[in-house]
Amino acid sequence: MKILLLSPEMFLAEGGIARIMRLYLKALCEVAGPAGRVDSLVLNDNPARDKRLGRYGNKRLGEHLGCSRSKLRFIRQAIRLGRRADLLICGHLHHLMIAWLARLFNARLRYYLVAHGIEVWRPYSWLEKCAMSGAHRILCVSEYTRHQILRFHPGLTPERVVVVPNTLDPYFSDRDNVVPSAIPFAGPRLLTVSRLLSTDTYKGVDTMIEAMPLVRREFPLARLRVIGTGDDAPRLQELATRLGVAGAVDFLGSVNDEILRAEYAACDLFALPSRREGFGLVYLEAMTYGKSCLGARAGGAPEVINDTVGQLVEYGNIPDLAAAVADLVRHPRDSEVVRRHADSFAFPTFTRRLAAALT
Amino acid sequence: MVKREQHRGPDDNGLCSNGPATLGMCRLAIIDPANGHQPMHSPDGRFSLIFNGAIYNHRELRPGLTARGWNFRTHCDTEVLLAAYALDGAACLGRLRGMFAFAIWDATEQKLFAARDPLGIKPLYYARLPDSGVVFASELNALLAGGQIPREIDPASVGEYLAWFSVPAPRTIYRGISNLPPGHCLTTDATGRTKTAAWWHLPPPAASGRVTTNYHDFIHGLRHQLEDSIRAHRVADVPVGAFLSGGMDSTAIVGLMTKSGASRLKTFSLIFGESGFSEQASARLAAQAFGTEHHEELITGARVAADLPRILASFDQPTGDGINTYYASQTARQGGVTVALSGLGGDELFGGYPSFRDLPRLNRVLPFWRRLPAGLRGRIVAFLGDRPDTRSRKLADFLAHARDLHELAALQRRVLPETVRLSLLSPNVRAQTQRLGPNHPMLDDFAFELIGADPFQVISAWELRTYMADVLLRDSDVFSMAHSLELRVPFVDRVLLEWLWPQPTWFKYDPRRQKKALADATADLVPAEIRNRRKQGFALPFPRWMLAELSPFLEETFSPVSLSGCPWLQASEAAAMWQEFKTGRDPRAWSRVWTLAVLINFANRRTLP
């Protein structure tokens, strides 16, 4: 089976989509079969091969091309590689028109869309609808995303819109290689991981900061550790100062995997009360370390977080959020149960689900 | 707690404790009045039931349960429900036809099971206690009477109320108390672990099997379903009457009741001195045509002003609607009936609201609207939002926030445009409300349930799930029960709805003819003058009363002292809204001012026992 994978980015950034597209590459290399070949085309990445590529591709990986954000090059290469492919996996709705175009040059090409989250929770243009209708299947990260797609494109056959939940990076979840944090903390340590963009305030980092004064009434030494960067960071820092909790909120910025894993391992609770998570890969990452998770009852989060691994609260309800934080700090979920739950999203399961969806 | 619900059931009451569970009940005796004391226990003592409502098909269910070994001791529907649950558990819900909210304690499994009817005719509120206990009741005041839950108004619910005329389920106006949504059930064990789940969904949009293929068969089938629903809803061992406003829905109900054999039927309507509101002539025409014993009650602004303290005290959370139901129920009860049938639900089922015509048109415009440059769109929305009239502001809300028909259908029921709502809230509450956004809190749930539905079904479902469930049915329950009257709604019937839902839309709805299907199905009953009349609605002359007889109440409500009891409101903005209404530039704004006044009054009264 010859497969072409189109991704918006893979190694250039550390966002959720980049992380999951690496795993798509890894899984496709496994399902391609002994005589198979997987070509990979990435819009935003640089042409130079990233040193991590070896972890995600095996001997069936053919060409892996970064297009340095050149859309023209991306389209040209997609058509060239698409002519010899049997399957094309499109990692973003914005590129689906290119998949549709590639099929004009290769009538036997079957193309698929990976639908992550908010990028597909909206009305579609006529062209997008045409391209979606031509897809052999749409692979959704959660049932919530599947419902949103069917809501905004009711003309799609429901059976062709299937759920393939995200998975954990086997490398990232290697718990034995964690370097413990050097800084000891007396109070409970709350962790949130998110990009901090002014266009993504729905992530709920501000609600966590707003809940801190209430949390600190019960746990005066509680600290919130915020990992991530973006143009919203100054507003969040100002918010923490205004609420008098600047000393209790640590903005760590962007960190490498090693530090991130150490933070997961050291925290008492992972919290991202986001209103619009397509899936919430970060919850799974935290669960790998046996940590209780707190999310909002919205989007795909309820499909990842259940009562045995954490709590869900109403988005934006600060008193309830603070109460849930206090409750989970006092009564953390059984770490073994949490890890087992994370294991149900393990990479081998993902590969099996993906293989079934591609048939 | 039981005493606090006495008005809902003055005929009998009971209380029992069984292990960690205590059940209490006030009964309005309708079926087998001499028996049916509650809580009712199974012969082996395992199950104890309290039940609010009526199971209309209890006679049909009885033989099957008897054949399976249940030895009935009464002729009461309560015992049928007890037997059905004891034999089948939660699976019995799918066979029940009626309106109900009930709770049943299983002493063997140490588990409480509670459920609410599919469309939300009977309410059920519950709250978790700090000691892991769970309390539940049919009214919020009963829950609060237990003294374990603080009477603390939830600011987030205030934001919702100002948007939707009432607080949508699962919220209530009080922090910590939930409203079990229609068609949901709840289980809680002895440790207080509580779970809720939906047990009923709207039928699939294109359910096959019973879809009619021509209009004649459809009308014939609809007539059969309507007669069947009326027959079911007339089941009672006490006098049954009907509300008769003179509109299409209530006239059809009364016509069908007469046709099904109701003799010496009592009908009730409200009349007003103000021209343009009363449907007196139509109601009289219908009453004459069906030979009913018709009762009319004159409602004046002075009377409403005098009764207002009692009216406001009778509801357990604020509502911007429902005073007509208060008086109609009072009139019916004083007229000698214990059960009354109402035409509520006809507009939702048969497309009686203008939204059925307007929203699909607007939805077709949205893709073109989205193609305009963002700056231009912003300027148009700002221009419309700044205009003083309600229509322009509503259009601004649609254009600013609606992305598809679901969002249009939800937003069209908003009382206050988003900008006005936000300006009325204090800064803290405003920030929280802004985060939740302008859309209905159940948008995703309802939209997902309706995947594949056609535009008529989408609008119908939104009307059923929001305005009807959260406002009309809730108010009907509260205000009818305030007069110990059982109000029944034959159009809000699961069997009728499940038959009607998958039928072709062009049979059910014609934008050129109001409620065409209902009119044709009852053409031999409903006088032509009523069938061909434009919809008027069961409205009161509130805009006039608010500037006259109700003015002192409103002046006091919007006074600085009164507004100081509402820390979640921006007092100056609230007072300005009342002042603006008095200038009389937009009489359609009355509902906004009234909705706000009811909330302020409620907040100032809530500290009273």
Interface residues (C-beta under 8 A of the other chain):
Chain A: R122 P123 S125 W126 Y144 H147 L150 R151 F152 P154 P158 T207 R275 A298 E314 Y315 G316 N317 I318 P319
Chain B: A156 R175 L366 P367 R370 R403 D404 H406 Q432 R435 L436 D444 A447 F448 I451 G452
